[in-house]
Amino acid sequence: MEHLLALTVGTLFSGALFLMLSGELVRFVFGFVLMGNAVNLLIFTAGRLSFVAPPLIGKTGTVPAGPVANALPQALILTAIVIGFAMTLFLLILLYRTYAQTRTLNTRRTEFLSESAGDDTDSDIRKKNPS
Amino acid sequence: MLLKPPETEAVPDCCRGGLYSCLLPFGLFGLLCLAWPRVAGGAVFTAQWAWVPSLDLNLAFRLDGLSLLFGLIITMTGFFVTIYASSYMAGHPHNGRFFVFLHAFMTAMLGIVFADNLLLMFICWEATTVLSFLLIGFDHEKAEARENARQALLVTGAGGLFLLMGILLVKSAGFPMTLSLLGDSRDLIQTHALYPAVFICFLVGAMTKSGQVPFHFWLPNAMSAPTPISAFLHAATMVKAGIYLLMRLHPVLGGTTLWMSTLVLVGGTTALWGAVQALGPCDLKRILAYTTLMALGVLTLFLGGRTVMSLTAATTFLMVHALYKAALFLAVGSIDHQTGTRDLNLLGGLMTRMPLTTLAVAGATLSMAGFPLFFGFIGKEIMYAGALAEEIWPLFATGITLSANALMTAVAAIILITPFFGPLPAHLKHTWETPWTMRIGPAFMGLLGIVFGIMPEWVSKHLIQPAVFAFHPDREEIRLFLFHGINLPLLLSVVTLTSGAVIYWQKTRLRRGIGAATEKLWVTTPGLYQSGLTRFLGTAAAVTRILQNGSLSIYLSVIVLTLVLLTGSVWLPHAADIVTVPAVTGPYIAVGLFVFVLGAAAVVVTARHRLAAIGGLGGVGGGVALIFLVFGAPDIALTQLLVETLTLIFVSLILLRLPPMEPIINPGTPSRMRTLRNAILSAGAGLVVFTLISGVVGHPLDRGQTTFFETHSYLSAHGRNIVNVILVDFRSLDTLGEICVIVLAAWAGVHLIRRPFGQKRAP
């Protein structure tokens, strides 16, 4: 079962990288989200799969009764999901800002590569509004 | 535009803080004087503190005759240079910085001569390199000063790396890092297979620092430093560091045929080159710089010998040179300061205007030319004796010394006669003597040249003999006399003075000849340095253009390619043994979920419209959540579902404001090729990831951590949900970090949205 999930993760990786390499920023974000899912699954697989109860302790005992799923990777993934979410949001805002500034989302376009346009106007604005 | 200072505000004639800081070199000089009698009697003071013992790097210091001599020269020159500079630099906007650099430089130089640990010496050595960069480029608003400072830094810095290499070779061969212990292994080192390499490394270090041909060119250019600095660098510090290194290593590496022949050759070439070039320029400072080259060459030449006579010659001349060179530099600085020029063609007749400076220069130049009764005369006598006592090519050494000395005599005459004698030009009518702070240094050191010249026996007993004994095993008594009797050295002295006079007489013709000959040289090291630097910068720019080209796709491609090639090439051959054919056991519903996730991912990848892609993303997220649920992880399944929903809402919100996606394959071959290349790259990366995970799960799992959490979750942290307990208790710092990431991302995001958008300018 682990090997099957590993295959799934590998394929998700390929898809995510393919989107990120395309040079178009919307696709890059989609690829980034896919990559986040793939990485979470990777950690999960590395902690082994078990078709058993969740890692909880019953009301009476002090340790789990019977075998439970591996708790450690779950804790790591919880953290990773939240951080991935924050990063995705930040990326989306950057995307929005980039488009507002350059009027394109294709990194191969020349407008995208000319750095001066955005910088100049920004510094001009700051001069006008020193606050 | 700079505002001119009001006319009423006179430029201060002295920088008080700078003047008081002369107490530092003075105090150090006093301390050395306290130790002097005992060191002259053969005592050695040592002190040691551990610094990084595992690297053999200790704060080990040692005061013997040689370090004492250098220490006295450094602190005395430092003292007079500081006093001098307090007037010279008065009114300069950065004079506070100047004195800090100056004293830091002096301390680093003292560190070199007192260090008893090779690595410690290297650290001080590099400190002088960096500080000399700051000092030479002190007038950093001048492009020329910056250029020359960089040149000095690159040349001496590269030499410093050679020195380090030599030290590490010595260390790797198993020898101690303590300088004073190294002498005991002399025979072992000199027969060691690494000896030539060690020798070359140390030699290159010394040659770059001490301006030996072919690394000499930085030294005349370092004249863009303020004159007190030039005096300090040339007479007592920086360039003498290489000479000190050669002296210190003489008992360890010296005396072999390789050592003797190389040093005699290098030193001889430098001496002759410097002496000849000194006739050329009209800038007094530049002339002095070339005479420094000559002196350094002569010193190296004598260090090539291994008899007491040669080494005594080197040590004596070191002192002679330090005295007259410091005096001359300071005096030239005074001329420059008072008249605004140091061009020989514009100067003349200053004797009546600057009498004391004239006297100081007269003392220094007569010592430089080697007139009887001056210290330089003693130096010259012992130089001829030393050259004749060289074991390798004594005639070559004597010839070089003779020609260099004759040229020096002529240069000394030029420096003394041209600016001070003859008619006073009209534009110098209002020139007056300098303040006392700028007179005391040249005067005192010029005077010492006579005092030492009259009582050479005292000098040889108390300074030169202890110094030579410190780096030569023979305890042959060294005595210098005012008059050695009529012998070959005296005869050579007469020849020197005569030919010097002839050269002075023919100086215009010679100058023209030298200029023409120098221009005809078809390859020069300054030229090589310049073209090398240009090419280096060009290559760096080209590499940057390729690697840092600003294209996201290319950056990512490089990263992925590295993953595939490096990890893949090492890992994939082993992967075949570990990775088994996936066996389907367990819940079949999971297999269905995998297929669902992959299908949804395929929708995202191939989507032509954003809505389809967003739907696909939702499918992937939901499928992954279900996979978590199936395998006993309801907590993360819940989180995943929540986060996935939020992500999709935000993606949709933002995408509403963005243009539709462009098709992934535009018509045209380049786009098609690029897509194919990307597909191959990402497929390769996916394969590497798949085999890596398969390899991981093929190994037995260490559940130690998990077992710890399971047993302690309730007993220690009183929580029944183990995952939650890990997050908020055992690994709560991780969770704090996670919260910080969210806050930072939100903060940055808010500012990015709220910042006003600029309108695009028309190009």
Interface residues (C-beta under 8 A of the other chain):
Chain A: M1 E2 H3 L4 L5 A6 L7 T8 V9 G10 T11 L12 F13 S14 G15 A16 L17 F18 L19 M20 L21 S22 G23 E24 V26 R27 F28 V29 F30 V33 L34 N37 A38 N40 L41 L42 F44 T45 A46 G47 R48 L49 S50 F51 V52 A53 P54 P55 L56 I57 G58 K59 G61 T62 V63 P64 V68 A69 N70 A71 L72 Q74 A75 I77 L78 T79 I81 V82 I83 G84 F85 A86 M87 T88 L89 F90 L92 I93 L94 L95 Y96 R97 Y99 A100 Q101 R103 L105 N106 T107 R108 L113 A117 G118 D120 T121 D122 D124 I125 N129
Chain B: G550 S551 L552 S553 L556 S557 V560 V579 T580 V581 P582 A583 V584 T585 G586 P587 A590 V591 F594 V597 L598 A601 A602 V604 V605 R610 A613 L617 V620 G621 V624 I627 F628 V630 F631 G632 A633 P634 D635 I636 T639 Q640 V643 L646 T647 F650 V651 I654 L655 R657 L658 P659 M661 E662 I664 R674 T675 N678 A679 L681 S682 A683 A685 G686 L687 V689 F690 T691 I693 S694 V696 V697 L701 R703 Q705 T706 F709 E710 T711 S713 Y714 L715 R720 N721 I722 V723 I726 L727 R731 D734 T735 E738 V741 I742 A745 A746 A748 G749 L752 I753 R755 P756 F757 G758 Q759 K760 R761
